[in-house]
């Protein structure tokens, strides 16, 4: 990678949302899987996985890559 491209990527990564940064590091079709199966009383903390994985799916989709959730 050329020095200018590396510097540009570093500058971009400093301003990206973490999910956008993750999406920028992948190529090709992606599958985002949240295969948690809650048992017992569901609490608000169990929503964390769904929210995080949806943020990743959206960031990958915004980069124009096929993605499945």
C-alpha positions as CSV (number, residue, x, y, z in Angstrom):
1,X,0.0,0.0,0.0
2,X,1.4,3.4,-1.0
3,X,2.2,5.8,1.8
4,X,-0.4,8.3,0.6
5,X,-3.1,5.6,0.5
6,X,-2.1,4.4,4.0
7,X,-2.3,8.0,5.3
8,X,-5.7,8.5,3.7
9,X,-7.0,5.3,5.2
10,X,-5.7,6.2,8.7
11,X,-7.3,9.7,8.4
12,X,-10.6,8.1,7.3
13,X,-10.5,5.5,10.1
14,X,-10.1,8.3,12.7
15,X,-13.4,9.8,11.7
16,X,-15.5,6.6,10.9
17,X,-18.2,5.1,13.1
18,X,-16.8,1.8,14.4
19,X,-19.3,-0.2,12.3
20,X,-18.3,1.8,9.2
21,X,-14.6,1.0,9.9
22,X,-15.4,-2.7,10.2
23,X,-17.4,-2.6,7.0
24,X,-14.5,-0.9,5.2
25,X,-12.3,-3.9,6.0
26,X,-14.4,-6.6,4.3
27,X,-15.0,-7.6,0.7
28,X,-17.7,-9.7,-1.0
29,X,-21.0,-10.9,0.4
30,X,-21.3,-10.9,4.2
31,X,-23.6,-12.7,6.7
32,X,-24.1,-11.0,10.1
33,X,-25.3,-13.6,12.5
34,X,-26.9,-13.0,15.9
35,X,-27.8,-16.5,16.9
36,X,-28.6,-15.8,20.5
37,X,-31.6,-17.6,21.9
38,X,-32.8,-16.1,25.1
39,X,-34.2,-18.4,27.8
40,X,-36.1,-17.2,30.8
41,X,-36.9,-13.6,31.5
42,X,-35.7,-11.4,28.7
43,X,-34.0,-8.2,29.9
44,X,-32.9,-5.1,28.0
45,X,-29.3,-6.2,27.9
46,X,-30.3,-9.0,25.5
47,X,-31.1,-6.4,22.9
48,X,-27.4,-5.4,22.7
49,X,-26.5,-8.1,20.2
50,X,-29.3,-7.3,17.9
51,X,-28.4,-3.6,17.9
52,X,-24.7,-4.1,17.4
53,X,-25.2,-6.6,14.5
54,X,-27.8,-4.4,12.8
55,X,-25.3,-1.5,12.9
56,X,-22.7,-3.7,11.2
57,X,-25.2,-4.9,8.6
58,X,-26.2,-1.3,7.8
59,X,-22.6,-0.2,7.5
60,X,-21.8,-3.1,5.1
61,X,-24.9,-2.4,3.0
62,X,-24.0,1.3,2.8
63,X,-20.7,0.3,1.3
64,X,-22.6,-1.4,-1.5
65,X,-21.8,-5.0,-0.5
66,X,-24.4,-7.7,-0.4
67,X,-25.2,-8.5,3.3
68,X,-27.6,-10.8,5.1
69,X,-28.8,-10.4,8.7
